Amino acid sequence: MLRRVAKLTLFYAILFFIPVVIWVNVSGTTIFKPSTTWDEYDTPEEAGFDEDKLNEARVYFNSLNSTAGIAIYKGKVLFAWGDIASNTNAHSVRKSILSGMYGSFVEDETIKLDQKIGELGVVDFPPLSSVENQARVKHLLTSRSGVYLRAGEESFAMRRKRPDRETHEPGSHFYYNNWDFNVLGTIFNNETGVDLFEHFEETIAEPLEMEDFSLRNTEYSVEAGRSIHPSYLFKMSARDMARYGQLFLQGGEWEGEQIIPKDWVEESTSVQVPVPGNSIYDYGYMWWVATEEPYKSLGMYSAVGRYGQSIDIIPEKDLVFVHRVDSDRLTFRFLRRGVTQSQRLYLLRMILDAKIEEERDVLDNR
């Protein structure tokens, strides 16, 4: 009996000190909200947003297969929906993460954008041809290498659309190519002499005080039957992705420290190549750059991953929006239902439309 009392006493003592906040969501369900070091608005109105309209957006969010959403407005949390603290598969958002890591090494010329992959000793099986060896680092960053070999983490659609080998000269044709992206991971490790996951932890996750990131949630996935180049996989929480998005929104600067060179932030998130058949985005250096209104005028660029993962950065509104779908959960594995790009962008439009126009802006436009 005494042992049971002691255990219960310890349990309640621990529970008392765990930093957890109880909150009520739009549907009235009580859930637990993890503590955070992010500054938060007390109400949407404090940030200049209409609470009723944000509630409508939340209802739409709940109708989708979304599992987390978080918006940062002027550096503070506007809202946090769903499970924002779980580390889930980032899918192709990983590519925009690596893009940022290239910045300092391009700036100091450790990695040269014009260098040919043949000169860098890039190989695969089957061997690269003399034409394929002419592809340059900048061609890989813009998914235009012209190397059409099998690659890890390729979807069925990517395999089906992959051109035949040597049908396009390096730099002449955009094809969303996991071979390019995975080889960029190999080049990064080989040329810098550091491990990309450890480098991310030391130079980005730690300075940004990411709350959930761990090297345990990173992995080099080798599919030997496809390619010798592994896919570099991240699992990351929505709120940590929001910090990465905020870093880019701030031009690569965080609390007075230039984490990513400002010039690289601007260059990598600017259109480098048009994307045929895509009316919404063109492509930068592993970032999607909006070309459709109203997002183009807002300067929006996005990290986008399979099933509905995204970091949408909107400079003209000083806003970062992160959307997540947990593709590891059991129900997803059976149903395989994500959130489409049109659904995500409709949700984002609802959030943007919830911003209350300030009286001064209205008077200025009269």
N, C-alpha and C positions, 0 to 999 in steps of 0.2 A: 504493500500500500504506500509506504513512504517513497519507494522508488517511482511509483506512478505519479505521486504528487510532485516529486522532484523533476520528473520529465515534463509534466505539464507546466510547472513554474518556469523551466528553461525555455519551453516552447513559447509561452506568452512573453517572456523577457526578450527573446529574439524577435518575435513579431512586433513588439513595441518599438524596437530600434530599426526595423527595416524601413527604408525611406520609400513608402508607397503612398500614392494619393488616390482616393476613391473619387470617381467622377461619374456623371450621368450623360450618356450620349443622346443624340437627337430622338431616338426611338424610346427613350426612357429606361433603357437597360443599364443597370449599375455594373461597371467594369473597373478593373484596376489599371491605373496609368503609371508607368514606370517613372521614377524620378529622373530629372534631366538637369544639365547645366545650361541648357538653352534658356535665354530670356523669353518670356511669353507675354502676350497681351492678355489682360484680364477679361476683355470682351472684344468681339469683332468691331464694335463701334469705336473703341479706342484706337483701332488701326484704320478707321475710316471705311469699314465694310458693313454692309447691311446683313444683320444676323439672320433675318428671314430668308434672304436669298442664299446665304451660305447653308442654311438648313435644307433648302431645296436641293442644293448641290450634294449635300450629305445623303439625302434620300436616294438620289440617283446613284451615287457611289455605292450605297448599300444594295442597290438592285443589280449591280454588276458582280463579277467574280473577283473584285478587288479585295486585297487583304490588308493593305496599308496605304495611307496617303498623308502627306505632311506638306504644309506650305510655310515658307519663311518670307515674311514681308518686312523690308527694311531691317533685316538682321534679327528679327524676333519671330517666334512661332505664332502664326496666325491661327492654325488649327492642326490637330493631330488626330487622324482617324484610324481605327483598327490597330493592328499589332505593329507598331513602328520600331520596336526594339529587337525583333527576331532577325537573326542573320539568315537570309534566304538567297537562293541562287540569283546572282545578278545578270546572268546570261550575257548578252552582248554589250551591256553597259560597261563590262570589263574593258572594252576596246577604247572607250573614251577615257577611262581611268589610266590606261597605259599611255595614251596620247599625252596627257598632262605630264607624265613622268619623263617623257622624251625631252621636254622643254629645256631644262638646264643643260642636258648633254648635247643638244643641238647648239645651244648658245655658246658653249665652250669648245665646240667642234670635236668633242669626243665621238659623236655620231654626225656624219655629213649627209645631208639630204640627197645630194647628187651622186653619192657613191653607189656603184653597181654591186648587185648581190653576188655576182661572180667574183668580184674583188674581195668581198667579205667572206668568201669561202662557204657560202650557203649551198648545201647539197640536199638531196632527197632521193627517194627511190620511187619510180625510175629516175635516172639522172636527168638534170636540167640540160636543155639544148643550148647551143651557143647564142641563139636569139633570146631565150628566156634568161640567160645570165646577164643580159643587158639591162634588165629591170633595175631601177634605182630605189633607194629607200623612200623617196617622196612618192613613188608610184605605189608602193605598198601602203603607205599612210592614206592614200586616196583611193585604194582598192582598184588600181589600174596596172597591176604588174604584168598582165598578159601570161601569167603562169597558171595553167589550169590543170592542177594535179589534185588528187584527193586530199582531204584535210579533216582533222578532228573537229567534232561538234558541228558538222555540216547537217543541216536539216534536209529533208527529202526535197523540198522546193529548191534549195541551193544546188543539190546534186543534179536535179533535173534541168536546171537552167545553165549549168556550167558549160561554157563553150568548149569546143574541141581544141586540143593543143595547137599553138602557133597560128590560130585564126586571127589574132590581133597583136599588133606590135606593142611592146611595153609602153605604157603611157597614153595609149590611144583609145582605150575602151573601159568604161566603168562596168564592173561586175562585182557584186558584193561577195567577197572572196575570203573565206576563212583561212585559206592557205596564206594569203597576204598577212592577215592579222596574227596568226600563230607564229609565222616566221619573224614578225616584228618583236615578239617576245624573245625568241632565240637570239636575234641580233642585239637586243637590249642587254641581255645577260652576258653575251660574248664580248661586246665592245666596251661595256662599262666596267666589267669585272665585279659587278654586284648582282645580288639576287633581286629580281623585281618585286617579289612579295616583301622581303625584308626591307628593301629600299622604300617601298610604299609605307610600311609601318613606321620607319624612322623619320622620313622626311615629310610625310603627309598626315598619317593617322595620329601620330603623337603630337605634333604641333597644333593640329586642329582639335585635339582632345576628343577624338572619336570615342563614343561611349560603349560600343559593342564589338568593334573590330578585334579580331584575333587571328594570328597566323594559322591557328587550327582550322579556320574556315577558308583557307586557300588551298589550292591543289594544282599540280601539273598533271593533266590527264593525257596519258599516252595511248593512242590508238594505233598500235604498231602495224596493223593491216592497212592503214591509210597513209600515214606519214610519220617521219621520224621527229617532226616538230610537235611538241605537246601543246595542248590548249592550256592557258593560264586562267584558272577559274577562281572567281571570288564569290563568297557568300557575304552579304553585307546587309545591315539594317537600313530601313527607310531613313531614320534620323541621321545616320552616318553618311548616307548618300546626300542628304540635304546639306551637310557640312561641305562636302566636295563641291556641290553645286554653288554654294555660297562663296567658296574660295574662288571659283571662276567668275562669279558675278562681281567680285571685288578685285578683278584683274590679277588674280594670283597672289594677292597680299592678305596676310592674316595677322592681326594684332601687331602691325608695324614690321613684320617680316615678309620679304618677298619669297614665297614658297615656290611659285612657278613664275618664270619670266613673263612680264606683262606683254611683251611683243609676241611671245609664243601663244599666250591666251588669245590675243587678237587674231593672229595668223591662223591658228588651228581651228578657230570657230568662225572663220570667214569662208565663203564659198571658194573652193579650189577646183571643183569639177561639177558640171551639171549631171543630174541623174535622170536618164531617159525614162519616161513613163511615170515619174513621180511628180505630182503637181504640188506637193506640200513641202518637200525638202530637196535641197541639193546637198553636196557633201564637202566637208572640210578635211581636216586631218583626224579621221575617226570620230568626228562629230557631225550630226545632221543639222543643217542650217536652213531655217524656214524661208520659203519663197512665196508662200500663200498668205494673203491678208486675212485677218489683221496681224498675224504673227510676224510677218516680214517687217512691217513698220515698227513693231515692238522690239525688233532685234533678237527674236527668240532663236535659240539653238538648243539642241537636245541630245542627250545620250539615250539611246533606245535599245531595248532588249526584247527577246522573244516573250510572247504571252502577255505583254502589257507593262513591262518594266520601263521606267523612264525617269530621267532628271530633266525637267524643262526649265530653262533659265531665260528670264524675260527682263532684260536690262531696263527697258523704258518704264517698267512698272516696279522695278526694284524687288522682284519676286522670284522665288525658286519654288517649284512644285515637284514633288517626288511621288510617283505612283508605283505600287508593287502588287504583284500576284505571286503568291507562294506556290511554286510549281512542285515543291517537295511534299506537300500535304497529301494525305491518302485520297481524299475526294478528287483532287486534281488528277492524280495518276489514273483514276478510272475514267473520268469524264473528259480530261484534256481540254478544258474550256478556259481560255484566257480572256483578256480584254482587248478588243481591237483598237487600232490606232484611232479610228473615227470616234469610238466611244470615249477613249481617253481625252481626245482633243475637245469633244463636246463637254465633258466634265470640266476641263480647264477653262473653256469659254464661259461656263456657268460661274466659275470662281472669279474670273476677271470681270464679269458683268455685275458681280456683287459689290464691286468697289463703288463707293459713293463719291460722286463728283463734288469737289469742294466748291463752295459758293464763289470763291474768288475766280476759279477756272471758268465757271459758268458766266460770270460777269465779263471776263476777258474775251469770251467768245461771242459776245453780243455784238 
